[in-house]
Amino acid sequence: MKILHAIGGGEFGGAEQHILELLEILSRHAVEPVVVCFYNSTFADELRKRNIRVIVLDTYSRFDFRLVKGLAHILETEKPDLVHSHGVKANFFCRLAIRQVPNTPIITTIHSVLRYDYPNLLAYFLASRMELWTRKWNNHYIAISNSIRQSLEADGVKPCDITLIHHGIPIESFAADQDVRSIQAELGIPAGAFVIGTVSRLVPVKGLTDLMQAFIPLADEQADIHWLIIGDGPEKEALAHTAREAGISDRVHFVGFRKDVARCLHAIDVFVSPSYSEGLGLSLLEAMAAKRPVVATMVGGIADFLVDYHNGLVISPHNPDEIRQNILILKEDDGLRQKIAEAGYETVKKEYTLTHMALRTKELYYKLARSK
């Protein structure tokens, strides 16, 4: 069964990682994947490394309507059994192109809430119009969380046209047999430090400004506390400037985008996610798989799996003081840290594995292909 996936591919975030992991498994289960990207960047390189065939349409400008013709030509040549799109741009152009290839179903995974992806109101308006206008040509949706499923239904999508499939993670990659001290030394963290950590795109919706406001007094009160920031983005300079102004630059470690996140997670003692919106909260699940206790806002898909004082501590959005208090609670209670870490790992092991996600997705592919 040939499935053509389409995504912008200019970034390397949760959606791109999801596709890589999904296709690696599906390619071993009688599914032939082909990926169309609009940018020849890190994501396309990672696909090639995994021997997943990728077609790059990077000869067009950002919103060039000739992309419709280019995609239609690919669809006519490849003759996929189904098209699976991800992201506003890919959704828009694939849905227009699919009209030239009758009887080929198209499915879309909704990875996040659109409003939070576009803080600029004009950009959000245009993106939402593109998405809503072309939905009439879409056959089915995968929602990665209950909150996204509910938002689709609120927009008028019929419940029968939505399937809930949580993202999964390669839980075995996060095994705890790591030399923690050597990892910390490599990342510039001194011996004996108590480390809070984040893995995130450095963008406003992730709430890292709130965490910085919580960390400044923590650094003043706790001589051993450090913050490890894994990820990159436009907010980096503002966060680094705030740290310099507060005189705590030596306690905040920006290590940028890392391909060894699973390993780096073992350098931290508590994982913190102060986000305002999450499609699912993949980085949180990864921290739980690494048996790191988590502190997080109960937003979006996080509500599907986080239980306060069971497998994590819940904080309110936009509340630096609450962030600070909950970090201190875990810092001062080793028993609670261990209890939460073990419960978090069991949550992931039971419900959020890659195999579970991939087989449910394959089942949906066959169902849709048969219906056409």
C-alpha positions as semicolon CSV with decimal commas, in nm:
position;residue;x (nm);y (nm);z (nm)
1;M;0,000;0,000;0,000
2;K;0,155;0,331;-0,108
3;I;0,093;0,635;0,113
4;L;0,208;0,982;0,007
5;H;0,275;1,215;0,300
6;A;0,303;1,589;0,242
7;I;0,443;1,851;0,481
8;G;0,621;2,185;0,452
9;G;0,931;2,044;0,620
10;G;1,102;2,380;0,675
11;E;1,122;2,320;1,049
12;F;1,209;2,013;1,251
13;G;0,948;2,001;1,524
14;G;0,703;1,754;1,672
15;A;0,512;1,694;1,346
16;E;0,830;1,615;1,152
17;Q;0,958;1,383;1,425
18;H;0,619;1,213;1,434
19;I;0,631;1,144;1,058
20;L;0,984;1,003;1,075
21;E;0,894;0,760;1,352
22;L;0,558;0,665;1,202
23;L;0,703;0,588;0,859
24;E;0,993;0,387;0,994
25;I;0,745;0,145;1,151
26;L;0,488;0,146;0,870
27;S;0,757;0,069;0,613
28;R;0,806;-0,261;0,798
29;H;0,431;-0,334;0,791
30;A;0,344;-0,353;0,420
31;V;0,320;0,024;0,371
32;E;0,533;0,202;0,111
33;P;0,585;0,565;0,220
34;V;0,671;0,858;-0,005
35;V;0,713;1,208;0,142
36;V;0,671;1,540;-0,041
37;C;0,838;1,843;0,123
38;F;0,846;2,207;0,014
39;Y;1,191;2,272;0,165
40;N;1,515;2,079;0,126
41;S;1,622;2,109;0,489
42;T;1,700;1,900;0,798
43;F;1,376;1,702;0,775
44;A;1,442;1,592;0,416
45;D;1,794;1,490;0,516
46;E;1,662;1,281;0,805
47;L;1,418;1,103;0,573
48;R;1,701;1,014;0,335
49;K;1,912;0,880;0,622
50;R;1,629;0,639;0,701
51;N;1,596;0,534;0,335
52;I;1,251;0,690;0,312
53;R;1,193;0,828;-0,036
54;V;1,147;1,207;-0,038
55;I;1,045;1,441;-0,320
56;V;1,133;1,808;-0,265
57;L;0,929;2,080;-0,437
58;D;1,155;2,374;-0,351
59;T;1,162;2,552;-0,687
60;Y;0,851;2,755;-0,608
61;S;0,804;3,061;-0,388
62;R;0,631;3,021;-0,053
63;F;0,269;3,036;-0,174
64;D;0,308;2,978;-0,546
65;F;-0,010;2,832;-0,698
66;R;0,204;2,639;-0,944
67;L;0,253;2,403;-0,650
68;V;-0,094;2,267;-0,726
69;K;0,020;2,158;-1,072
70;G;0,347;2,021;-0,933
71;L;0,166;1,817;-0,669
72;A;-0,095;1,694;-0,917
73;H;0,185;1,572;-1,145
74;I;0,344;1,383;-0,854
75;L;0,009;1,226;-0,763
76;E;-0,054;1,118;-1,121
77;T;0,297;0,971;-1,144
78;E;0,312;0,803;-0,801
79;K;-0,052;0,683;-0,797
80;P;-0,070;0,655;-0,415
81;D;-0,352;0,466;-0,248
82;L;-0,396;0,757;-0,009
83;V;-0,256;1,107;0,056
84;H;-0,176;1,211;0,413
85;S;-0,111;1,584;0,469
86;H;0,033;1,772;0,767
87;G;0,024;2,149;0,823
88;V;-0,167;2,438;0,667
89;K;0,043;2,476;0,350
90;A;0,051;2,105;0,267
91;N;-0,320;2,069;0,350
92;F;-0,413;2,361;0,124
93;F;-0,215;2,261;-0,185
94;C;-0,279;1,887;-0,152
95;R;-0,653;1,936;-0,128
96;L;-0,650;2,150;-0,441
97;A;-0,429;1,903;-0,628
98;I;-0,624;1,593;-0,522
99;R;-0,926;1,709;-0,725
100;Q;-0,730;1,621;-1,040
101;V;-0,678;1,263;-0,920
102;P;-1,026;1,109;-0,870
103;N;-1,085;0,838;-0,609
104;T;-0,768;0,905;-0,410
105;P;-0,863;0,969;-0,046
106;I;-0,689;1,246;0,146
107;I;-0,646;1,246;0,522
108;T;-0,507;1,521;0,744
109;T;-0,342;1,495;1,083
110;I;-0,415;1,797;1,302
111;H;-0,107;1,837;1,520
112;S;-0,192;2,161;1,701
113;V;-0,446;2,437;1,756
114;L;-0,407;2,679;1,466
115;R;-0,465;2,994;1,671
116;Y;-0,151;2,933;1,876
117;D;0,063;2,855;1,573
118;Y;0,008;3,206;1,435
119;P;0,043;3,479;1,701
120;N;0,012;3,743;1,427
121;L;-0,361;3,802;1,375
122;L;-0,335;3,859;1,000
123;A;-0,127;3,545;0,950
124;Y;-0,377;3,350;1,160
125;F;-0,671;3,485;0,959
126;L;-0,513;3,384;0,629
127;A;-0,407;3,041;0,756
128;S;-0,749;2,966;0,905
129;R;-0,923;3,073;0,581
130;M;-0,693;2,844;0,378
131;E;-0,766;2,555;0,613
132;L;-1,143;2,602;0,637
133;W;-1,198;2,677;0,268
134;T;-1,038;2,351;0,153
135;R;-1,185;2,117;0,416
136;K;-1,468;2,023;0,179
137;W;-1,213;1,825;-0,024
138;N;-1,071;1,638;0,274
139;N;-1,197;1,287;0,350
140;H;-1,085;1,228;0,708
141;Y;-0,892;1,375;1,003
142;I;-0,660;1,231;1,264
143;A;-0,675;1,425;1,590
144;I;-0,376;1,366;1,816
145;S;-0,570;1,457;2,131
146;N;-0,923;1,491;2,262
147;S;-0,894;1,871;2,271
148;I;-0,810;1,880;1,899
149;R;-1,094;1,641;1,822
150;Q;-1,331;1,871;2,011
151;S;-1,203;2,179;1,826
152;L;-1,262;2,007;1,491
153;E;-1,615;1,917;1,593
154;A;-1,672;2,276;1,707
155;D;-1,566;2,387;1,357
156;G;-1,834;2,166;1,203
157;V;-1,640;1,849;1,118
158;K;-1,860;1,543;1,164
159;P;-1,748;1,310;1,448
160;C;-1,751;1,014;1,205
161;D;-1,483;1,192;0,999
162;I;-1,239;1,217;1,291
163;T;-1,022;0,944;1,442
164;L;-0,833;1,000;1,766
165;I;-0,481;0,855;1,746
166;H;-0,235;0,973;2,008
167;H;0,126;1,020;1,902
168;G;0,359;0,750;2,024
169;I;0,725;0,762;2,118
170;P;1,011;0,508;2,095
171;I;1,008;0,430;2,465
172;E;1,313;0,203;2,443
173;S;1,524;0,501;2,327
174;F;1,476;0,669;2,664
175;A;1,619;0,388;2,880
176;A;1,770;0,511;3,205
177;D;2,109;0,337;3,178
178;Q;2,299;0,661;3,111
179;D;2,609;0,818;3,265
180;V;2,430;1,128;3,395
181;R;2,741;1,309;3,510
182;S;2,920;1,278;3,176
183;I;2,612;1,409;2,994
184;Q;2,589;1,707;3,231
185;A;2,960;1,784;3,190
186;E;2,925;1,774;2,812
187;L;2,638;2,026;2,836
188;G;2,832;2,259;3,065
189;I;2,642;2,180;3,384
190;P;2,857;2,169;3,700
191;A;2,875;1,870;3,932
192;G;2,617;1,869;4,210
193;A;2,368;2,089;4,023
194;F;1,993;2,039;4,052
195;V;1,875;2,076;3,693
196;I;1,535;2,177;3,562
197;G;1,491;2,116;3,191
198;T;1,280;2,212;2,893
199;V;1,267;2,074;2,538
200;S;1,082;2,317;2,317
201;R;1,075;2,550;2,023
202;L;1,162;2,887;2,172
203;V;0,839;3,064;2,078
204;P;0,592;3,268;2,290
205;V;0,322;2,997;2,313
206;K;0,560;2,769;2,507
207;G;0,545;2,998;2,811
208;L;0,922;3,008;2,868
209;T;0,909;3,374;2,970
210;D;0,698;3,263;3,268
211;L;0,953;2,997;3,352
212;M;1,233;3,255;3,335
213;Q;1,039;3,475;3,578
214;A;1,008;3,174;3,808
215;F;1,373;3,078;3,768
216;I;1,523;3,418;3,857
217;P;1,413;3,403;4,225
218;L;1,488;3,029;4,234
219;A;1,845;3,097;4,126
220;D;1,872;3,359;4,399
221;E;1,735;3,123;4,666
222;Q;1,894;2,794;4,555
223;A;2,269;2,803;4,491
224;D;2,269;2,466;4,312
225;I;1,982;2,513;4,066
226;H;2,041;2,530;3,689
227;W;1,816;2,540;3,382
228;L;1,890;2,335;3,069
229;I;1,710;2,464;2,757
230;I;1,704;2,222;2,461
231;G;1,568;2,378;2,144
232;D;1,593;2,695;1,939
233;G;1,372;2,972;1,809
234;P;1,302;3,347;1,796
235;E;1,260;3,383;2,174
236;K;1,618;3,277;2,248
237;E;1,771;3,625;2,241
238;A;1,501;3,773;2,467
239;L;1,540;3,489;2,718
240;A;1,921;3,518;2,712
241;H;1,896;3,897;2,759
242;T;1,669;3,855;3,062
243;A;1,913;3,605;3,213
244;R;2,204;3,847;3,160
245;E;2,011;4,135;3,314
246;A;1,932;3,920;3,618
247;G;2,297;3,810;3,649
248;I;2,216;3,439;3,609
249;S;2,358;3,363;3,263
250;D;2,590;3,104;3,414
251;R;2,288;2,914;3,547
252;V;2,089;2,903;3,219
253;H;2,228;2,666;2,955
254;F;2,110;2,712;2,597
255;V;2,222;2,403;2,404
256;G;2,012;2,455;2,090
257;F;1,855;2,192;1,871
258;R;1,982;1,843;1,962
259;K;1,936;1,513;1,787
260;D;2,015;1,327;2,112
261;V;1,724;1,460;2,318
262;A;1,660;1,115;2,468
263;R;2,014;1,116;2,609
264;C;2,007;1,481;2,719
265;L;1,688;1,429;2,920
266;H;1,893;1,225;3,167
267;A;2,091;1,541;3,254
268;I;1,786;1,692;3,424
269;D;1,616;1,632;3,759
270;V;1,274;1,790;3,684
271;F;1,115;1,858;3,346
272;V;0,899;2,173;3,323
273;S;0,643;2,257;3,052
274;P;0,471;2,595;3,112
275;S;0,307;2,596;2,766
276;Y;-0,015;2,781;2,685
277;S;-0,121;2,530;2,419
278;E;-0,012;2,182;2,310
279;G;-0,150;1,951;2,045
280;L;-0,046;1,658;2,263
281;G;0,270;1,743;2,457
282;L;0,521;1,509;2,296
283;S;0,825;1,644;2,481
284;L;0,643;1,584;2,808
285;L;0,580;1,220;2,716
286;E;0,948;1,185;2,624
287;A;1,052;1,315;2,966
288;M;0,814;1,070;3,130
289;A;0,960;0,786;2,921
290;A;1,304;0,887;3,052
291;K;1,164;0,863;3,407
292;R;1,196;1,236;3,473
293;P;0,930;1,387;3,703
294;V;0,731;1,655;3,522
295;V;0,569;1,988;3,608
296;A;0,327;2,107;3,340
297;T;0,027;2,315;3,249
298;M;-0,287;2,111;3,182
299;V;-0,345;2,247;2,831
300;G;-0,456;2,084;2,505
301;G;-0,365;1,719;2,475
302;I;-0,173;1,713;2,803
303;A;-0,510;1,673;2,973
304;D;-0,538;1,331;2,805
305;F;-0,262;1,181;3,021
306;L;-0,146;1,408;3,306
307;V;-0,288;1,346;3,653
308;D;-0,187;1,585;3,931
309;Y;0,029;1,426;4,203
310;H;0,013;1,091;4,021
311;N;0,233;1,115;3,712
312;G;0,314;1,487;3,732
313;L;0,245;1,816;3,904
314;V;-0,007;2,049;3,738
315;I;0,048;2,427;3,719
316;S;-0,169;2,710;3,588
317;P;-0,068;2,892;3,267
318;H;0,085;3,240;3,308
319;N;0,177;3,177;3,672
320;P;0,553;3,206;3,747
321;D;0,501;3,182;4,123
322;E;0,317;2,851;4,089
323;I;0,596;2,720;3,865
324;R;0,854;2,815;4,128
325;Q;0,658;2,655;4,413
326;N;0,611;2,323;4,231
327;I;0,976;2,301;4,130
328;L;1,067;2,352;4,497
329;I;0,820;2,083;4,606
330;L;0,994;1,827;4,385
331;K;1,343;1,953;4,466
332;E;1,282;1,901;4,836
333;D;1,101;1,564;4,815
334;D;1,309;1,290;4,656
335;G;1,041;1,028;4,730
336;L;0,775;1,225;4,545
337;R;1,010;1,273;4,249
338;Q;1,065;0,898;4,223
339;K;0,693;0,816;4,262
340;I;0,590;1,061;3,989
341;A;0,871;0,948;3,759
342;E;0,769;0,581;3,783
343;A;0,399;0,659;3,729
344;G;0,485;0,874;3,427
345;Y;0,688;0,594;3,271
346;E;0,401;0,347;3,318
347;T;0,159;0,591;3,150
348;V;0,376;0,609;2,840
349;K;0,446;0,235;2,833
350;K;0,076;0,152;2,850
351;E;-0,074;0,396;2,600
352;Y;0,182;0,600;2,404
353;T;0,417;0,366;2,219
354;L;0,512;0,401;1,852
355;T;0,379;0,055;1,769
356;H;0,035;0,135;1,908
357;M;0,023;0,460;1,708
358;A;0,150;0,305;1,384
359;L;-0,084;0,006;1,382
360;R;-0,388;0,224;1,452
361;T;-0,283;0,453;1,166
362;K;-0,236;0,159;0,928
363;E;-0,581;0,026;1,023
364;L;-0,731;0,365;0,935
365;Y;-0,545;0,375;0,601
366;Y;-0,691;0,041;0,497
367;K;-1,039;0,142;0,605
368;L;-1,029;0,463;0,400
369;A;-0,872;0,297;0,096
370;R;-1,138;0,024;0,097
371;S;-1,416;0,281;0,121
372;K;-1,295;0,435;-0,208
